[in-house]
Amino acid sequence: MIGQGSFGTVISAEQREEKTSNTVPVAIKKTALSDVGSGQEAWQQGALRNIRELRILRLLAGHPNVVHLKGAYTDGEERTMALYLSTYARTLSYTFR
């Protein structure tokens, strides 16, 4: 596990590239859609927050200082995102502690 917070967890994994069969390190971020409470309103708020995050990541795709989104899907009450795993960012977090 890379990290855990009030909105979900992030784990490291490897994704196999389709064309080359090479593996790429990725971060898998899992969050609950209704992480701010229960009921329809909480689910809608969580879904809107997730859509905003995906739109921002898409707008910033290609920026050298932003982790790149590889894919995302929703399964019932849980959202999963696969992002390129930045080993450089991990090194920086240890450097500044």
C-alpha positions in Angstrom: 0.0 0.0 0.0 1.3 3.4 -0.9 -1.1 5.4 1.1 -4.5 5.6 2.7 -6.7 8.6 3.6 -10.3 9.5 4.4 -11.3 9.2 0.7 -9.7 5.9 -0.2 -6.5 3.9 -0.7 -3.6 3.8 -3.2 -1.7 0.7 -3.9 1.2 0.0 -6.3 0.8 -2.6 -9.1 2.1 -3.4 -12.5 0.1 -3.2 -15.8 1.0 -5.2 -18.8 1.3 -3.1 -22.0 -0.8 -4.6 -24.8 1.6 -4.1 -27.7 4.9 -5.0 -26.1 3.9 -7.2 -23.1 6.2 -5.1 -21.0 5.0 -4.2 -17.5 4.7 -0.6 -16.3 4.5 0.4 -12.6 1.1 2.0 -11.8 -0.7 3.4 -8.8 -4.2 2.1 -8.3 -6.4 4.6 -6.5 -9.7 3.3 -5.1 -12.3 5.6 -3.6 -16.0 5.1 -2.6 -18.4 7.1 -4.6 -20.4 8.0 -1.5 -17.5 8.8 0.8 -19.2 11.8 2.3 -22.2 10.0 3.8 -25.0 7.8 2.8 -28.0 8.1 0.5 -28.6 9.4 -3.0 -27.3 12.9 -2.4 -24.0 11.7 -1.0 -23.6 9.3 -4.0 -24.2 12.2 -6.4 -21.7 14.5 -4.7 -19.1 11.7 -4.8 -19.8 11.0 -8.4 -19.5 14.7 -9.3 -16.2 15.0 -7.5 -14.9 12.0 -9.3 -16.0 13.4 -12.7 -14.2 16.7 -11.9 -11.0 14.9 -10.9 -11.0 12.9 -14.2 -11.7 16.1 -16.3 -8.8 17.9 -14.6 -6.5 14.9 -15.2 -7.5 14.8 -18.8 -7.0 18.6 -19.2 -3.5 18.3 -17.7 -2.5 15.2 -19.7 0.9 15.6 -21.1 2.1 18.1 -18.5 5.5 17.0 -17.2 4.6 17.7 -13.5 1.3 15.9 -13.4 0.8 12.1 -13.0 -0.8 10.7 -16.1 -4.1 8.8 -16.0 -4.0 5.4 -17.7 -7.6 4.5 -17.1 -10.6 4.6 -14.8 -13.8 2.7 -14.2 -16.7 2.5 -11.7 -17.9 -0.7 -10.2 -21.1 -0.2 -8.2 -20.1 2.0 -5.2 -16.4 2.1 -5.9 -14.3 4.1 -8.4 -10.8 2.8 -9.5 -8.2 4.8 -11.3 -4.9 3.6 -12.7 -2.2 6.2 -12.9 1.5 6.0 -13.9 3.5 5.5 -10.7 5.9 8.3 -10.2 9.0 7.0 -8.3 10.5 10.5 -8.6 7.6 12.0 -6.5 8.2 9.4 -3.8 11.9 10.4 -3.6 11.0 14.0 -3.3 8.5 13.4 -0.4 11.3 11.7 1.5 13.7 14.5 0.7 11.5 17.2 2.1 10.5 15.4 5.4 
